[in-house]
Amino acid sequence: MPRLARSDWYDLARDMNWTLSYVEEAEAFPDTMCAKFGIPAESWWSWDEPYKISYREYVHNQTAKEASVYAVNSVISRTTTYEQLDPGWKSAALIHFSAAPFTEYMAGFGELRMARFGRAAAWRNQAVYGFLDEIRHAQIHLYFSYQLLAKEPRIDWANREQHTNNWGAIANRSEIEDLAVAADAVSIGVQLPFSLETGFTNLHFMSLAADALSVGDIDFASLVASVQTDEARHAQQGGATIAVLMANGRKDVAQRLVDISFWRGWRLFSLLTGVSTDYYSPLEHRARSFKEFMNEWIVKQFLDQIREVGLEKPWYWDDHFLPELEWIHHAYHLGLWYLRPTLWWDPDAGMSAAERDWLEQKYPGWNESFGKPWDVITQNVREGAAERTVSETLPVMCNLCDLAVLTPIGHLAGHLESPAPLTVEHNGRKYSFCSAPCKWIFEQDPERYAGHLSLSDRFAAGQIQPATLEGVLAYMGISPAESGKDATGYAWAEPDPATAPAALPLRV
């Protein structure tokens, strides 16, 4: 019997919805797992994803992708390509490999939530593929990192990071668990596929893949490109979920979910992607600046997608998000380098004269703002006083995103009116926030976030002992051997004979 064309059977196979009779709707789809938002069950049956695929096609496509990416890895792993990579780029790879496996694995939990509690059979079917994707992404990152273990022992943080109390692990868990695990299926359907995957993971993978190819890290470029093709497909669940909310008069729900999840994604990816793109990528191989990537992938393309589904740009877009494109990742970079002992990678200062010229070109005014603290740091290093450039305590951490409150740096650089963090009193406790959107998200559901202690809260409460940098590192699980140091051994601070012949010699 000839095989039927997919169009002859696909809609019937993927869309088998029915009215429940053997159990109450509230039992099969409890509100804690799938918030109703006042939308009747039958209304969800119009859910329609634009990317159609059968299981047979899925397996065929994934097999081809697996064969391709593992073939590249098999060849590259037998060469000395990794050893020849720029030290800063190695740090960028370490950050990515450490953050990706757990994040992808937890995203799989979000897909499983939708695969069971999605309100339409077509949605549940698509989420199954999404779960398989996310498990693949976690496994392939762990495999690739294991292949590099003999060359870079610290890459075992790909498996260790999320089992530690490192500040980066806390921030990563905070975001992905909030958006993809501790939420109902409808909220996950907007927050994970639309805001994170259509927006920020797309930006992250595409920008790093471009830089990786330029640097010559073909193995890494092959990996992230393979992952991104999966993300682009199952991310289509987001628009389909928003379409049902909009058709049933719940634009307010969709808008609030996008506003929350977009900001949470921006906070984390401005650090992950921004620092790697503008500082850790070798100057001669930087495809574009982080701001240029953001303007193309987020400010233009993702904003167009927000408007296409009928939503408005987030309320903080013009007054908070766009201004931060000019400074927030520069502040994160300065903080990372200053707190380098708390890292498991070696941050690249990226402060050579040529690199500073590039930063000034891409971010006019950079030398007048962030250049000044780096002038002081450079002088300290040249005077043989590198110990002055290491923080001996922790910064205040935001009680929403768990990243450092950078308002003092933003104020010093001339981007913020006040250096003070924003605060909220709730049940007799004061909470501190790095930004108005983080404060606003907390205020949307205080009980959801109020019980959590940031790393600086734990330090102040005496949970970290001894209350010293050594105690902090032990609490974070970082040994002295793997604690971060300057990636190039302060080579960037060497005076340029052409411009500073009388400068003090470098002594470190």
DRENNU-860262 format. One line per 3 residues: their letters; for each residue x, y, z of C-alpha. Coordinates in steps of 0.02 Angstrom, whole numbers. Layout:
% residues N
A> X Y Z ~ ... .
% end
This chain:
% residues 508
MPR> 0 0 0 ~ 76 168 -49 ~ 121 279 97 .
LAR> -7 416 126 ~ 48 595 108 ~ 68 680 275 .
SDW> -68 805 232 ~ -193 660 222 ~ -174 610 404 .
YDL> -73 738 503 ~ -213 849 568 ~ -313 699 629 .
ARD> -164 620 716 ~ -101 777 803 ~ -265 855 854 .
MNW> -369 724 945 ~ -460 834 1070 ~ -615 774 1161 .
TLS> -731 827 1301 ~ -688 736 1461 ~ -825 626 1534 .
YVE> -735 505 1650 ~ -656 640 1758 ~ -689 821 1801 .
EAE> -595 952 1700 ~ -523 1025 1861 ~ -449 855 1907 .
AFP> -368 823 1739 ~ -306 1002 1723 ~ -287 1075 1898 .
DTM> -264 1262 1902 ~ -94 1251 1987 ~ -29 1154 1837 .
CAK> -129 1240 1702 ~ -208 1407 1745 ~ -374 1428 1655 .
FGI> -375 1620 1647 ~ -562 1605 1617 ~ -540 1524 1446 .
PAE> -655 1374 1408 ~ -569 1209 1370 ~ -638 1201 1193 .
SWW> -563 1370 1151 ~ -390 1296 1170 ~ -425 1173 1030 .
SWD> -387 1310 905 ~ -205 1306 962 ~ -104 1287 802 .
EPY> 85 1283 787 ~ 158 1344 620 ~ 297 1213 615 .
KIS> 218 1044 576 ~ 318 885 599 ~ 282 701 624 .
YRE> 378 587 739 ~ 453 495 590 ~ 516 659 518 .
YVH> 578 716 687 ~ 684 560 712 ~ 751 570 534 .
NQT> 801 753 553 ~ 878 731 724 ~ 978 580 670 .
AKE> 1056 680 529 ~ 1097 824 645 ~ 1173 710 776 .
ASV> 1281 623 646 ~ 1344 789 580 ~ 1388 873 745 .
YAV> 1468 718 823 ~ 1571 690 665 ~ 1644 864 683 .
NSV> 1678 834 867 ~ 1763 667 831 ~ 1885 750 713 .
ISR> 1918 909 813 ~ 1943 816 978 ~ 2096 729 904 .
TTT> 2180 894 857 ~ 2262 1034 956 ~ 2132 1161 902 .
YEQ> 2073 1197 1079 ~ 2249 1227 1146 ~ 2277 1359 1013 .
LDP> 2120 1459 1052 ~ 2130 1632 1128 ~ 2124 1629 1321 .
GWK> 1975 1746 1325 ~ 1877 1638 1204 ~ 1913 1485 1312 .
SAA> 1833 1579 1457 ~ 1680 1618 1350 ~ 1665 1433 1310 .
LIH> 1683 1388 1494 ~ 1540 1505 1541 ~ 1428 1433 1406 .
FSA> 1466 1250 1445 ~ 1436 1280 1630 ~ 1268 1367 1610 .
APF> 1193 1268 1466 ~ 1171 1087 1526 ~ 1068 1125 1682 .
TEY> 968 1261 1595 ~ 925 1147 1450 ~ 881 1005 1569 .
MAG> 765 1116 1672 ~ 687 1182 1512 ~ 645 1000 1478 .
FGE> 539 1001 1637 ~ 445 1149 1566 ~ 414 1055 1405 .
LRM> 352 905 1505 ~ 233 1018 1600 ~ 160 1074 1434 .
ARF> 162 896 1364 ~ 47 842 1506 ~ -52 998 1547 .
GRA> -57 1091 1381 ~ -239 1127 1345 ~ -239 1058 1167 .
AAW> -183 891 1098 ~ -82 976 961 ~ 9 1076 1095 .
RNQ> 46 923 1200 ~ 111 834 1045 ~ 229 976 1001 .
AVY> 291 988 1180 ~ 346 807 1175 ~ 466 853 1035 .
GFL> 521 1003 1137 ~ 562 890 1285 ~ 665 774 1174 .
DEI> 756 927 1108 ~ 800 992 1281 ~ 864 824 1342 .
RHA> 971 813 1186 ~ 1040 987 1220 ~ 1088 944 1399 .
QIH> 1169 781 1347 ~ 1266 849 1199 ~ 1338 992 1303 .
LYF> 1392 869 1437 ~ 1471 755 1306 ~ 1567 896 1222 .
SYQ> 1628 962 1389 ~ 1684 789 1441 ~ 1786 778 1281 .
LLA> 1881 934 1337 ~ 1909 878 1517 ~ 2088 821 1489 .
KEP> 2130 989 1411 ~ 2034 1100 1534 ~ 1995 1021 1704 .
RID> 1881 1166 1755 ~ 1758 1119 1621 ~ 1690 993 1746 .
WAN> 1588 1142 1805 ~ 1472 1096 1662 ~ 1414 958 1778 .
REQ> 1455 1039 1945 ~ 1395 1219 1933 ~ 1212 1195 1970 .
HTN> 1251 1084 2119 ~ 1346 1226 2203 ~ 1302 1389 2291 .
NWG> 1406 1493 2172 ~ 1323 1659 2138 ~ 1311 1618 1952 .
AIA> 1225 1453 1987 ~ 1101 1539 2104 ~ 1058 1670 1973 .
NRS> 1039 1538 1836 ~ 927 1428 1943 ~ 824 1579 1996 .
EIE> 779 1623 1817 ~ 748 1454 1737 ~ 653 1382 1886 .
DLA> 542 1536 1894 ~ 498 1536 1710 ~ 501 1352 1661 .
VAA> 474 1246 1816 ~ 377 1336 1953 ~ 239 1394 1837 .
DAV> 80 1328 1755 ~ 81 1261 1577 ~ 3 1416 1499 .
SIG> 128 1533 1582 ~ 271 1420 1530 ~ 202 1419 1352 .
VQL> 228 1607 1342 ~ 383 1630 1449 ~ 495 1487 1391 .
PFS> 463 1468 1202 ~ 421 1649 1163 ~ 524 1765 1274 .
LET> 675 1655 1309 ~ 692 1545 1155 ~ 624 1657 1019 .
GFT> 716 1803 1097 ~ 871 1774 1199 ~ 932 1596 1166 .
NLH> 918 1634 981 ~ 1026 1789 1008 ~ 1149 1694 1117 .
FMS> 1175 1547 999 ~ 1185 1652 841 ~ 1307 1780 910 .
LAA> 1421 1649 989 ~ 1415 1540 832 ~ 1470 1689 726 .
DAL> 1615 1729 842 ~ 1663 1544 861 ~ 1680 1522 673 .
SVG> 1786 1678 661 ~ 1897 1623 806 ~ 1919 1450 730 .
DID> 1824 1352 863 ~ 1731 1246 736 ~ 1681 1117 867 .
FAS> 1590 1247 972 ~ 1511 1330 820 ~ 1445 1162 760 .
LVA> 1372 1125 931 ~ 1278 1288 958 ~ 1214 1292 777 .
SVQ> 1144 1117 798 ~ 1057 1165 960 ~ 987 1326 887 .
TDE> 894 1235 748 ~ 797 1138 880 ~ 760 1296 979 .
ARH> 692 1384 827 ~ 567 1243 798 ~ 494 1212 970 .
AQQ> 496 1399 1009 ~ 344 1409 895 ~ 238 1352 1042 .
GGA> 248 1528 1112 ~ 158 1619 973 ~ 22 1486 964 .
TIA> -11 1501 1151 ~ -19 1690 1144 ~ -139 1680 996 .
VLM> -266 1584 1101 ~ -249 1705 1246 ~ -275 1853 1129 .
ANG> -425 1774 1042 ~ -509 1751 1210 ~ -483 1926 1275 .
RKD> -334 1890 1388 ~ -208 2009 1313 ~ -173 2068 1490 .
VAQ> -111 1895 1540 ~ 0 1875 1387 ~ 71 2051 1406 .
RLV> 113 2027 1590 ~ 197 1859 1557 ~ 303 1932 1416 .
DIS> 349 2085 1520 ~ 409 1975 1663 ~ 501 1843 1564 .
FWR> 584 1962 1441 ~ 663 2061 1583 ~ 720 1904 1673 .
GWR> 799 1842 1512 ~ 881 2010 1479 ~ 959 2015 1651 .
LFS> 1046 1847 1632 ~ 1093 1855 1447 ~ 1163 2031 1460 .
LLT> 1295 1950 1569 ~ 1316 1784 1479 ~ 1313 1849 1300 .
GVS> 1363 2029 1324 ~ 1527 1998 1414 ~ 1577 1854 1301 .
TDY> 1542 1953 1142 ~ 1622 2120 1186 ~ 1767 2068 1298 .
YSP> 1811 1883 1287 ~ 1805 1866 1097 ~ 1973 1913 1019 .
LEH> 1965 2088 947 ~ 2011 2037 771 ~ 1873 1906 768 .
RAR> 1728 2003 840 ~ 1589 1990 713 ~ 1488 2132 791 .
SFK> 1468 2216 958 ~ 1341 2151 1083 ~ 1235 2308 1056 .
EFM> 1235 2277 868 ~ 1178 2097 894 ~ 1044 2158 1014 .
NEW> 984 2292 894 ~ 963 2163 756 ~ 895 2012 849 .
IVK> 797 2094 990 ~ 764 2279 961 ~ 710 2246 781 .
QFL> 664 2064 751 ~ 596 2014 921 ~ 502 2177 942 .
DQI> 423 2145 772 ~ 368 1973 835 ~ 294 2050 991 .
REV> 191 2166 882 ~ 143 2027 762 ~ 58 1929 901 .
GLE> -38 2086 950 ~ 58 2137 1106 ~ 141 2299 1154 .
KPW> 324 2321 1191 ~ 359 2296 1378 ~ 321 2450 1484 .
YWD> 505 2471 1530 ~ 570 2459 1350 ~ 612 2642 1319 .
DHF> 659 2701 1493 ~ 754 2550 1560 ~ 794 2417 1430 .
LPE> 859 2525 1286 ~ 969 2634 1400 ~ 1046 2479 1477 .
LEW> 1109 2423 1306 ~ 1240 2559 1327 ~ 1308 2509 1496 .
IHH> 1243 2359 1593 ~ 1356 2224 1520 ~ 1506 2338 1537 .
AYH> 1465 2350 1722 ~ 1444 2161 1735 ~ 1612 2139 1651 .
LGL> 1698 2256 1773 ~ 1615 2166 1919 ~ 1663 1993 1854 .
WYL> 1845 2043 1836 ~ 1847 2126 2007 ~ 1768 1969 2084 .
RPT> 1873 1849 1982 ~ 1918 1735 2129 ~ 1733 1686 2138 .
LWW> 1737 1624 1958 ~ 1789 1456 1888 ~ 1852 1537 1728 .
DPD> 1986 1669 1696 ~ 1902 1832 1646 ~ 1985 1927 1505 .
AGM> 1998 2112 1548 ~ 2006 2157 1364 ~ 2085 2325 1405 .
SAA> 2225 2343 1279 ~ 2235 2510 1190 ~ 2160 2436 1031 .
ERD> 2019 2354 1126 ~ 1979 2516 1217 ~ 1974 2607 1050 .
WLE> 1852 2476 985 ~ 1740 2496 1139 ~ 1740 2685 1119 .
QKY> 1693 2667 936 ~ 1550 2547 972 ~ 1492 2635 1131 .
PGW> 1533 2822 1116 ~ 1576 2891 1286 ~ 1644 2725 1353 .
NES> 1814 2801 1394 ~ 1734 2939 1497 ~ 1625 2817 1592 .
FGK> 1699 2644 1611 ~ 1871 2693 1553 ~ 1904 2790 1714 .
PWD> 1893 2643 1836 ~ 1997 2539 1716 ~ 2129 2679 1716 .
VIT> 2145 2658 1904 ~ 2151 2468 1891 ~ 2285 2478 1756 .
QNV> 2392 2594 1860 ~ 2378 2478 2011 ~ 2432 2330 1907 .
REG> 2581 2425 1834 ~ 2635 2474 2009 ~ 2638 2291 2060 .
AAE> 2484 2309 2170 ~ 2366 2188 2084 ~ 2296 2142 2256 .
RTV> 2208 2310 2257 ~ 2105 2254 2107 ~ 2021 2106 2194 .
SET> 1863 2124 2298 ~ 1873 2057 2475 ~ 1686 2048 2502 .
LPV> 1523 2023 2408 ~ 1415 2154 2324 ~ 1231 2173 2367 .
MCN> 1132 2049 2264 ~ 962 2087 2188 ~ 820 1996 2277 .
LCD> 738 1956 2110 ~ 872 1913 1980 ~ 1009 1866 2107 .
LAV> 1139 1965 2011 ~ 1241 2107 2084 ~ 1156 2275 2111 .
LTP> 1252 2385 1990 ~ 1170 2552 2024 ~ 1331 2624 2100 .
IGH> 1427 2584 1940 ~ 1284 2647 1832 ~ 1281 2809 1930 .
LAG> 1470 2829 1922 ~ 1464 2802 1734 ~ 1331 2937 1717 .
HLE> 1186 2823 1666 ~ 1084 2825 1827 ~ 1027 2969 1937 .
SPA> 1054 2878 2102 ~ 1180 2747 2160 ~ 1056 2675 2286 .
PLT> 966 2510 2253 ~ 776 2510 2247 ~ 694 2434 2400 .
VEH> 528 2359 2455 ~ 468 2323 2631 ~ 370 2160 2642 .
NGR> 319 2071 2802 ~ 449 2165 2904 ~ 594 2129 2787 .
KYS> 680 2248 2667 ~ 714 2183 2491 ~ 841 2265 2374 .
FCS> 830 2270 2185 ~ 947 2314 2044 ~ 815 2396 1934 .
APC> 635 2457 1926 ~ 580 2306 1821 ~ 654 2183 1948 .
KWI> 562 2276 2086 ~ 401 2274 1983 ~ 413 2086 1952 .
FEQ> 433 2056 2139 ~ 281 2163 2175 ~ 174 2063 2053 .
DPE> 181 1912 2170 ~ 283 1948 2329 ~ 246 1780 2409 .
RYA> 322 1692 2260 ~ 492 1772 2290 ~ 492 1828 2472 .
GHL> 562 1671 2553 ~ 722 1669 2451 ~ 889 1728 2519 .
SLS> 1015 1800 2397 ~ 1199 1761 2420 ~ 1229 1929 2506 .
DRF> 1078 1895 2619 ~ 1157 1729 2669 ~ 1322 1815 2703 .
AAG> 1240 1947 2813 ~ 1139 1813 2905 ~ 1297 1723 2954 .
QIQ> 1264 1569 2848 ~ 1436 1585 2766 ~ 1579 1551 2884 .
PAT> 1708 1613 2906 ~ 1644 1782 2846 ~ 1793 1809 2732 .
LEG> 1830 1788 2548 ~ 1902 1616 2587 ~ 1740 1570 2674 .
VLA> 1639 1631 2526 ~ 1743 1528 2405 ~ 1723 1372 2512 .
YMG> 1535 1402 2520 ~ 1532 1418 2331 ~ 1632 1258 2307 .
ISP> 1780 1343 2223 ~ 1953 1277 2264 ~ 2109 1389 2256 .
AES> 2171 1291 2105 ~ 2019 1334 1999 ~ 1984 1509 2063 .
GKD> 1983 1636 1922 ~ 2133 1742 1874 ~ 2162 1868 1737 .
ATG> 2155 1771 1573 ~ 2312 1846 1497 ~ 2417 1872 1654 .
YAW> 2387 2061 1644 ~ 2470 2072 1473 ~ 2342 2205 1425 .
AEP> 2415 2321 1558 ~ 2587 2326 1477 ~ 2620 2507 1428 .
DPA> 2622 2547 1243 ~ 2794 2617 1203 ~ 2721 2721 1063 .
TAP> 2599 2814 1175 ~ 2669 2798 1351 ~ 2859 2782 1346 .
AAL> 2880 2846 1523 ~ 2747 2735 1602 ~ 2790 2632 1754 .
PLR> 2850 2455 1718 ~ 2728 2312 1741 ~ 2764 2215 1902 .
V> 2642 2077 1952 .
% end
